[in-house]
């Protein structure tokens, strides 16, 4: 199990780095990020729906289209800049996401209205559709938008969303295995310990500091990634690490409530795609808000 997690974790880190580095020459379209996000959206939606009770499970095709539409529309402002005479102007960067998410949620009602024959499961299907769109469409939109938030820093802001939580996950895993004794959340995550959580938060803080130092080396003439230096990086890593823990527990809540151990077996050593991106989903809004301040 440990060996599997190590080699799979290395592959995931390499793929993430490849997407970030490979996209840089193709700014501002970032096609590698687009196709990676679309692929993750398809698989994650499939996994989430598979966890739900069959009778309350919304249609896979319509839900997947809703999630992908919300993810894809993050590129709309870039398309408007390139084709200003063809596409209607968006008032601000979040307007298309809110509009498409609202339309997708409304479509869930329309679909159930058309299918309705007897009471019992229509409302849960609508609710699950809206939940999937919010969880897998709107929340990841925060991390997508980081790619354009500070172009002068390349992909460093986006790398924070991936590497700060995931290195924290790794640190928590090894710390918990080595010295973990005190249960953290026995009902949601029986193997998680307070010692592991502290180790994970420490790993997140150190990762934020390392990325700050990398940014200083890579962009010596630009402003610091963290304006207040290492102290701000440590605080940032702590808050993002806490958000990652909450994201992990949130996904555990979904699985426990649906009586499932893992979202699937698609990622050896980790479970499913949802088990890999759970912490990243919750870290995205924190990082976005931090760099918008």
C-alpha positions, -999 to +999 in steps of 0.1 A: +000+000+000+028+025+010+048+017-021+017+021-043+009+055-028+045+066-033+048+058-070+012+069-078+018+102-059+050+108-079+031+103-111+003+127-100+028+153-090+047+150-123+014+153-143+004+184-124+038+200-129+036+191-166+002+207-170+014+239-153+048+241-171+035+229-205+007+255-205+029+285-200+039+291-236+002+289-246-011+316-224-038+328-220-057+298-234-039+272-213-053+242-232-035+216-210-053+229-180-086+230-199-084+193-211-072+182-177-100+199-159-126+186-183-113+150-179-113+153-141-148+167-143-161+137-162-145+111-140-153+129-107-190+134-117-192+097-126-178+087-092-200+111-072-231+098-089-221+062-084-221+069-046-257+080-046-288+058-041-300+045-074-335+058-070-323+093-062-294+094-087-298+121-113-291+115-150-254+110-156-254+128-190-273+159-179-253+162-147-220+158-164-229+184-190-239+208-163-206+203-144-185+206-176-204+237-188-196+255-155-159+245-157-156+254-194-172+288-191-142+300-170-125+304-204-153+327-217-136+360-207-105+350-226-126+342-256-143+376-254-109+393-254-099+375-286-132+378-304-147+411-290-169+417-321-184+382-320-192+374-284-213+394-259-192+411-232-193+396-198-196+422-170-169+405-148-151+372-146-176+355-123-207+364-142-205+336-168-200+310-140-229+322-120-251+324-151-243+289-163-245+273-128-279+289-124-291+277-158-278+242-151-296+241-118-328+253-134-325+227-161-325+200-134-359+211-123-371+211-160-358+176-165-376+163-134-408+181-144-408+164-178-401+129-162-424+132-133-450+104-130-452+097-093-439+113-061-409+101-041-375+109-058-377+140-080-367+165-053-336+144-042-325+141-079-328+179-083-309+185-051-281+161-060-277+177-094-274+211-079-249+197-053-228+181-080-227+213-100-217+233-069-192+208-056-175+198-089-182+229-110-183+261-090-157+252-063-131+242-088-137+274-107-118+293-080-086+274-088-091+277-125-093+315-123-060+316-104-043+309-138-052+344-149-052+362-116-014+372-116+000+363-150+034+378-141+039+349-116+033+322-142+016+291-127+030+296-091-004+308-076-021+278-092+007+255-080-001+265-045-036+250-048-022+216-057+011+213-039+004+229-005-026+206+002-012+175-013+022+177+003+003+183+035-017+151+028+016+132+024+031+147+056-001+138+075+000+103+062+036+096+073+033+115+106+002+096+114+018+063+106+049+071+127+035+087+158-003+090+154-022+080+186-050+104+192-081+100+169-090+132+151-125+124+136-133+087+144-167+088+128-156+103+095-120+093+091-110+066+116-074+065+106-068+103+108-051+114+140-043+148+156-006+140+153-011+134+116-031+166+112-004+187+129+023+170+107+002+177+076-003+214+085+035+217+091+041+202+057+017+227+041+034+256+057+068+244+046+056+239+011+042+274+009+076+287+021+094+266-005+072+279-033+079+315-021+116+308-024+112+293-058+093+323-070+120+346-058+146+326-077+124+323-109+111+358-109+137+379-092+125+412-107+088+406-099+071+413-066+071+386-040+045+359-042+038+368-006+042+405+000+050+401+038+076+374+031+081+341+049+057+350+078+028+354+054+037+322+036+036+303+069+001+318+077-010+310+042+001+274+044-017+270+077-050+283+064-048+263+031-038+232+051-069+236+073-091+240+043-075+209+028-083+189+060-119+202+058-121+191+021-109+157+030-135+154+058-162+167+035-155+139+010-153+114+038-188+126+049-202+119+015-186+084+014-196+075+050-232+087+045-234+066+014-217+036+031-187+036+007-150+032+016-136+049-015-152+069-044-138+042-067-106+022-074-095+043-104-063+056-087-042+029-071-033+035-035-057+065-032-091+052-042-109+074-068-104+108-084-126+123-057-102+109-031-073+127-048-089+161-054-110+165-023-085+187-004-077+207-036-114+216-041-116+233-007-082+249-010-090+267-042-114+293-028-090+301+001-060+306-023-082+327-047-095+350-019-060+354-005-046+367-037-076+389-045-071+407-012 
